[in-house]
Amino acid sequence: MTYSIYNRIIGRIEVILWYLIRKADRTLAYKYARNEAHIARKKVILQKGYKTVNRQLKRNLKRYSKDNFGSTSFWPYLALFTEIRERFISGWIPEDYYWKNLLPEWNPSPYNMVCNFKGFDHRIFENFALTPLFIVIRGNFYNSDYQMVSLDQVMLFFREYNKKVVVKEEFGRGGKEVRIFESADFGNIHIEKSKNYVIQPYIEQYQSLNDLYPDSVNTFRVNTFIERDGSISVRLVFLRYGSNGSKVDNLASGGRFIVFDTDGKPAKYACNKLGIDIGERHENTGYLFSELRFPMYGEMLEKCKVAHSRFPYVRIIGWDVCIDKAGVPVLLEWNAGRPHIDIIEGKFGPVFPEIQNQNRIRPN
């Protein structure tokens, strides 16, 4: 009897501890995100040279946060968005609410992690995803059919391949674990046995993308969303491109972006990662953004929607698509873990105006 009571007490303590740990983790995540918003807002104000959010507007943002998201504490991202847009737009979703409240509901674990296993993309999204040259799992090499290949065979292949190759680490983010090298230099590339990789051919991009900026593979991000009736819509499209000698186009690595509408028309101005307009032309090549045209744009959007229908376990997916030299849309990566809308929500949103007033989850 005493032993049974003891077990029940220990079980209750474990439940309470787990609840407190999750609450602390959630609190720290909110604190981190809001601190990021404060830092970004200061940078935006510094670049603009003036402030849009005054005391009265700040009070209004807190009231809007309380009414729509259950807490006044969601105001920092709304203030950031207001500085970027220079006015408040009803319907905005704060990034911390989107990240910690909506995404866990829309893209639950473990389904949101599948996108990190890059060696399976060509099987899940056949005829869209890039077929890898090799897949590396715990130091062993496999071909695209998952048949083991010896290191001697791999070295022979690269000696004869004579093209650029891309090595991507699984679970890599922001382009920081992507390496580009000439195939003849493969022997000098360090492969950690504790990590997994996918080795892909380097894409020769569509002529207008190359004219825009030739030193990086410039990719479209297409965000698709499964609506309540099960249909799939395109919610957001933007083109990322590199600059100033960068070999990648990721915003986290210094890339820029241009938003496109659903008909394929680009915005007049490109933006930096803070959402600040940086001009009508590429700073290095002088390419005029308004002249960007892609005849296969509709095909690209449709391919993303079809791909999402093949993985309906998550509601929102960000697709990274390049247009190759022949004009074919090719899927390079997809993101279901945290497909961002943050700065673009402020600059061009709201991306999800229907969320306003729903109050799906009230934070503590």
Buried (B, 14 or more C-beta within 10 A) or exposed (E): EEEEEEEEEEEEEEEEEEEEEEEEEBEEEBEEBBEBBEEBBEBBBEEBEEBBBEEEBBEBBBEBBBEBBBBBBBBBBBBBBBBBBEEBBEBBBBBBBBBBBBBEEBBEEEEBEBBBBBBBBBEBBEEBBBBBBBBBBEEEBBBBEEEEBEEEEBEEBBEEBEEBBBBBBBBBEEBEBBBEBBBBEBEEEEBEEEBBBBBBBBBBBBEBBBBBBEBBBBBBBBBBBBEEEEEBEBBBBBBBBBBEEBEBBBBEBBBBBBBBEEEBEBBEBBBBBBBBEBEBBBEBBEBBBBEBEBEBBEBBBEBBBBBBEEBEEBBBBBBBBBBBEEEBBBBBBBBBBBBBBBBBBBBBBBBBEEBBEEEEEEBE
